[in-house]
Amino acid sequence: MFELPEPTRAKIKHVNVRTETHGEDRKPAVTIKLRIEASNMLLQHFEDDLPRRFYRAPALPPAQAVLDGTMHTQLTELLSQVVAAVLIKGVYQGWTLFIDYGASASSHILMGGCKVDKIKAELLAGGTIALTLNVGSSDIDDRSLGRICMLQDIEVSITLKAPKAGAAQSDIDEEQPVKKPRGRPRKVVAALAGADV
C-alpha cells in the first residue's frame, strides 16, 4: 500500500485553493502538487515487482560494488531509453498529510481525509525516480491554508499515511465532497514515453 510513513523531503510545486460543497455547506479546500525524488524502490508501494519492469542491476558491476562476496544487486540501469514515465492509475481516499513547518509543533500543517491522485513517476538514471502526486483536502484550518500558500516552490519534510486498518470506507467517505470518485483504486500501471499529467 502506498504511503510515506517516515519523514520525506518533497517540493510543493503548485497550490490550488478552492471551495467544496458538503451538503448545504461550502468549505475551503486545497490541492497541492508534490514532487519527491527517491529510490526507484518506492515503486514497490504500488506493485512489488514494479522497479524490475523498468530497471536492472548493472551487467558488469564495478569491483567496488562487490562486498564480502555479494554481488551488487541495486537496480540502477534503465531497461529502456524510450519509456520516460510511469502513470499510476487510481484514487486514494482518506490519507493524512503532515507537513513539518517551523520549529514549534503548533505550527505544523495537518491535512486529514486527503484524496491522493495523479501519481506519476519519472524514470531517472542511476536508480532514482521523481514522483509527482496531487494531495487534496477540505479538512484543514484557515491558518494552515495560508501557510501552505506560502510554501509553493519550497522543499519541506512530509509524511503521508494511509487510513488506519479497521477504518470503514463509509467513515472515510463522509469527509469527502458530494462529488467524489466511486470505489477503491485498481492497481493498474501504464508506462508512457514522455507522458505528462
WOJO-V915304 format. One record per residue. N is the residue number from 0. RES is the residue in one letter. PHI is phi in whole degrees, 0 to 359 (none if undefined). Layout:
BEGIN
[[N;RES;PHI] [N;RES;PHI]]
END
This chain:
BEGIN
[[0;M;none] [1;F;285] [2;E;195] [3;L;234] [4;P;286] [5;E;260] [6;P;308] [7;T;227] [8;R;284] [9;A;215] [10;K;258] [11;I;277] [12;K;276] [13;H;203] [14;V;232] [15;N;237] [16;V;264] [17;R;205] [18;T;239] [19;E;234] [20;T;263] [21;H;241] [22;G;67] [23;E;264] [24;D;262] [25;R;246] [26;K;236] [27;P;293] [28;A;214] [29;V;214] [30;T;236] [31;I;241] [32;K;258] [33;L;251] [34;R;235] [35;I;233] [36;E;262] [37;A;206] [38;S;296] [39;N;295] [40;M;294] [41;L;298] [42;L;296] [43;Q;295] [44;H;294] [45;F;262] [46;E;211] [47;D;303] [48;D;263] [49;L;300] [50;P;302] [51;R;287] [52;R;284] [53;F;234] [54;Y;227] [55;R;218] [56;A;285] [57;P;304] [58;A;296] [59;L;235] [60;P;296] [61;P;294] [62;A;302] [63;Q;290] [64;A;273] [65;V;258] [66;L;231] [67;D;55] [68;G;78] [69;T;260] [70;M;288] [71;H;292] [72;T;240] [73;Q;294] [74;L;273] [75;T;243] [76;E;256] [77;L;290] [78;L;286] [79;S;226] [80;Q;264] [81;V;258] [82;V;287] [83;A;255] [84;A;207] [85;V;239] [86;L;263] [87;I;259] [88;K;279] [89;G;127] [90;V;231] [91;Y;255] [92;Q;251] [93;G;92] [94;W;285] [95;T;239] [96;L;252] [97;F;242] [98;I;245] [99;D;286] [100;Y;228] [101;G;80] [102;A;278] [103;S;267] [104;A;298] [105;S;289] [106;S;264] [107;H;292] [108;I;251] [109;L;236] [110;M;240] [111;G;260] [112;G;56] [113;C;283] [114;K;257] [115;V;247] [116;D;205] [117;K;51] [118;I;269] [119;K;222] [120;A;245] [121;E;278] [122;L;271] [123;L;250] [124;A;291] [125;G;85] [126;G;85] [127;T;250] [128;I;237] [129;A;247] [130;L;267] [131;T;243] [132;L;202] [133;N;259] [134;V;233] [135;G;235] [136;S;198] [137;S;249] [138;D;267] [139;I;207] [140;D;276] [141;D;300] [142;R;297] [143;S;295] [144;L;299] [145;G;294] [146;R;295] [147;I;299] [148;C;298] [149;M;277] [150;L;259] [151;Q;300] [152;D;68] [153;I;251] [154;E;272] [155;V;228] [156;S;256] [157;I;228] [158;T;230] [159;L;225] [160;K;243] [161;A;287] [162;P;300] [163;K;298] [164;A;302] [165;G;197] [166;A;289] [167;A;287] [168;Q;297] [169;S;295] [170;D;294] [171;I;291] [172;D;294] [173;E;298] [174;E;272] [175;Q;267] [176;P;295] [177;V;302] [178;K;269] [179;K;221] [180;P;297] [181;R;263] [182;G;79] [183;R;267] [184;P;288] [185;R;269] [186;K;277] [187;V;244] [188;V;241] [189;A;241] [190;A;260] [191;L;233] [192;A;274] [193;G;65] [194;A;289] [195;D;231] [196;V;246]]
END
